[in-house]
Amino acid sequence: MRLELGGDCDVAFIEFFKLIDTFPMKLKRQKLLRLSRVVDNYSDVLFLWHPKTRQIAYYDVEHEVLADIAPFEDFIANVAMYVQKVVDGEYNPID
């Protein structure tokens, strides 16, 4: 699935894995499910499902930052806004 963002967002698209292709990850002692395959020109950004907090999260591989973004319904309702906040570094990391 490819989601085109457009508008004022610095990220043009996100490609997600099919549900059966998603895979579990463990980062900073947190169990997560990787959802994104490709995030435009941001190869170091991964979008994840964080089951403990029941939110969409992201992980910045280069800076080793893991942060919750929003509940799934809120994220899907305004993807471009949340993705732009990720790019701008507006979320507090999970320790």
Contacts in CASP RR format, 6 or more apart in sequence:
PFRMAT RR
TARGET T0000
AUTHOR 0000-0000-0000
METHOD contacts of the structure
MODEL  1
MRLELGGDCDVAFIEFFKLIDTFPMKLKRQKLLRLSRVVDNYSDVLFLWH
PKTRQIAYYDVEHEVLADIAPFEDFIANVAMYVQKVVDGEYNPID
1 15 0 8 1.000
1 16 0 8 1.000
1 18 0 8 1.000
2 13 0 8 1.000
2 14 0 8 1.000
2 15 0 8 1.000
2 16 0 8 1.000
3 13 0 8 1.000
3 14 0 8 1.000
3 15 0 8 1.000
3 16 0 8 1.000
3 79 0 8 1.000
4 12 0 8 1.000
4 13 0 8 1.000
5 11 0 8 1.000
5 12 0 8 1.000
5 13 0 8 1.000
5 14 0 8 1.000
5 79 0 8 1.000
5 80 0 8 1.000
5 83 0 8 1.000
6 12 0 8 1.000
6 80 0 8 1.000
7 80 0 8 1.000
8 80 0 8 1.000
8 84 0 8 1.000
9 80 0 8 1.000
9 81 0 8 1.000
9 83 0 8 1.000
9 84 0 8 1.000
9 87 0 8 1.000
10 84 0 8 1.000
10 87 0 8 1.000
11 39 0 8 1.000
11 40 0 8 1.000
11 41 0 8 1.000
11 42 0 8 1.000
11 80 0 8 1.000
11 83 0 8 1.000
11 84 0 8 1.000
11 87 0 8 1.000
12 40 0 8 1.000
13 38 0 8 1.000
13 40 0 8 1.000
14 36 0 8 1.000
14 38 0 8 1.000
14 39 0 8 1.000
14 40 0 8 1.000
14 47 0 8 1.000
14 79 0 8 1.000
14 83 0 8 1.000
15 36 0 8 1.000
15 37 0 8 1.000
15 38 0 8 1.000
15 39 0 8 1.000
16 35 0 8 1.000
16 36 0 8 1.000
16 37 0 8 1.000
16 47 0 8 1.000
17 23 0 8 1.000
17 34 0 8 1.000
17 35 0 8 1.000
17 36 0 8 1.000
17 37 0 8 1.000
22 33 0 8 1.000
22 34 0 8 1.000
22 35 0 8 1.000
22 49 0 8 1.000
23 33 0 8 1.000
23 34 0 8 1.000
24 31 0 8 1.000
24 32 0 8 1.000
24 33 0 8 1.000
24 34 0 8 1.000
25 31 0 8 1.000
25 32 0 8 1.000
25 33 0 8 1.000
25 34 0 8 1.000
25 48 0 8 1.000
25 59 0 8 1.000
26 32 0 8 1.000
27 59 0 8 1.000
27 66 0 8 1.000
28 66 0 8 1.000
28 94 0 8 1.000
28 95 0 8 1.000
30 50 0 8 1.000
30 52 0 8 1.000
30 66 0 8 1.000
30 94 0 8 1.000
31 51 0 8 1.000
31 52 0 8 1.000
32 48 0 8 1.000
32 49 0 8 1.000
32 50 0 8 1.000
32 51 0 8 1.000
32 57 0 8 1.000
32 59 0 8 1.000
32 66 0 8 1.000
33 48 0 8 1.000
33 49 0 8 1.000
33 51 0 8 1.000
34 46 0 8 1.000
34 47 0 8 1.000
34 48 0 8 1.000
35 47 0 8 1.000
35 48 0 8 1.000
35 49 0 8 1.000
35 56 0 8 1.000
36 45 0 8 1.000
36 46 0 8 1.000
36 47 0 8 1.000
36 48 0 8 1.000
39 45 0 8 1.000
39 46 0 8 1.000
39 47 0 8 1.000
39 83 0 8 1.000
42 87 0 8 1.000
44 60 0 8 1.000
44 61 0 8 1.000
44 62 0 8 1.000
44 63 0 8 1.000
45 58 0 8 1.000
45 59 0 8 1.000
45 60 0 8 1.000
45 61 0 8 1.000
45 86 0 8 1.000
45 87 0 8 1.000
46 58 0 8 1.000
46 59 0 8 1.000
46 61 0 8 1.000
47 56 0 8 1.000
47 57 0 8 1.000
47 58 0 8 1.000
48 56 0 8 1.000
48 57 0 8 1.000
48 58 0 8 1.000
48 59 0 8 1.000
49 56 0 8 1.000
49 57 0 8 1.000
49 72 0 8 1.000
50 56 0 8 1.000
50 57 0 8 1.000
50 68 0 8 1.000
53 68 0 8 1.000
54 71 0 8 1.000
54 72 0 8 1.000
55 68 0 8 1.000
55 69 0 8 1.000
55 70 0 8 1.000
55 71 0 8 1.000
55 72 0 8 1.000
55 75 0 8 1.000
56 68 0 8 1.000
56 69 0 8 1.000
56 70 0 8 1.000
56 71 0 8 1.000
56 72 0 8 1.000
56 75 0 8 1.000
56 82 0 8 1.000
57 66 0 8 1.000
57 67 0 8 1.000
57 68 0 8 1.000
57 69 0 8 1.000
57 94 0 8 1.000
58 66 0 8 1.000
58 67 0 8 1.000
58 69 0 8 1.000
58 86 0 8 1.000
58 91 0 8 1.000
59 65 0 8 1.000
59 66 0 8 1.000
60 66 0 8 1.000
65 93 0 8 1.000
66 93 0 8 1.000
66 94 0 8 1.000
67 91 0 8 1.000
67 92 0 8 1.000
67 93 0 8 1.000
67 94 0 8 1.000
68 91 0 8 1.000
68 94 0 8 1.000
69 75 0 8 1.000
69 82 0 8 1.000
69 85 0 8 1.000
69 86 0 8 1.000
69 91 0 8 1.000
70 82 0 8 1.000
74 82 0 8 1.000
75 82 0 8 1.000
85 91 0 8 1.000
END
